Amino acid sequence: MSVSIALLGGAIAIIVGLAITAAWIYTLVDALTREFDGEHEKLLWVLVLLFAGIIGSIIYYFIILNEAE
């Protein structure tokens, strides 16, 4: 019984990890292809996404992607 619970936990961790990685890649590609107003705004966002990881993606989502909608 405990082996199946451990396998389920590992499968959930892999799925969550893949979802987080996909969200990070999506925001990075969006930042690289989006036209920003500021001269160095694109560079700033790409650096934030590269160095802050998923936290940077969350910040990018709430500041840039929500604003676009």
C-alpha positions as CSV (number, residue, x, y, z in Angstrom):
1,M,0.0,0.0,0.0
2,S,2.7,2.5,0.9
3,V,4.6,1.8,-2.4
4,S,1.5,2.8,-4.4
5,I,1.2,6.0,-2.4
6,A,4.8,6.8,-2.9
7,L,4.5,6.3,-6.7
8,L,1.4,8.5,-6.8
9,G,3.3,11.2,-4.9
10,G,6.2,11.0,-7.4
11,A,3.8,11.1,-10.4
12,I,2.1,14.2,-8.9
13,A,5.5,15.9,-8.4
14,I,6.5,15.2,-11.9
15,I,3.2,16.6,-13.3
16,V,3.5,19.7,-11.2
17,G,7.1,20.2,-12.2
18,L,6.3,19.9,-15.8
19,A,3.4,22.4,-15.5
20,I,5.7,24.9,-13.7
21,T,8.4,24.4,-16.4
22,A,5.8,24.9,-19.2
23,A,4.6,28.1,-17.5
24,W,8.1,29.4,-17.2
25,I,8.9,28.7,-20.9
26,Y,5.6,30.3,-22.0
27,T,6.4,33.5,-20.1
28,L,10.0,33.6,-21.4
29,V,8.9,33.1,-25.0
30,D,6.2,35.8,-24.5
31,A,8.8,38.2,-23.1
32,L,11.2,37.5,-26.0
33,T,8.5,38.1,-28.7
34,R,6.5,41.0,-27.1
35,E,7.0,44.6,-28.1
36,F,7.6,46.7,-25.0
37,D,7.4,50.4,-24.6
38,G,10.6,51.0,-22.8
39,E,14.1,50.8,-24.4
40,H,15.5,48.1,-22.1
41,E,12.2,46.7,-20.8
42,K,12.5,43.5,-22.8
43,L,16.0,42.8,-21.5
44,L,14.9,43.5,-17.9
45,W,12.0,41.1,-18.1
46,V,14.1,38.3,-19.7
47,L,16.7,38.7,-17.0
48,V,14.0,38.6,-14.3
49,L,12.5,35.4,-15.8
50,L,15.9,33.8,-16.2
51,F,17.1,34.5,-12.6
52,A,13.9,34.5,-10.7
53,G,12.4,31.4,-12.3
54,I,8.8,30.6,-11.4
55,I,8.6,33.7,-9.0
56,G,9.5,35.8,-12.0
57,S,6.9,34.1,-14.1
58,I,4.2,34.9,-11.5
59,I,5.3,38.5,-11.4
60,Y,5.4,38.7,-15.2
61,Y,1.9,37.2,-15.4
62,F,0.3,39.7,-13.0
63,I,2.1,42.8,-14.4
64,I,2.3,42.1,-18.1
65,L,-0.1,39.4,-19.2
66,N,-3.0,40.6,-17.0
67,E,-2.4,44.1,-18.4
68,A,-2.7,42.9,-22.0
69,E,-6.1,41.4,-21.4
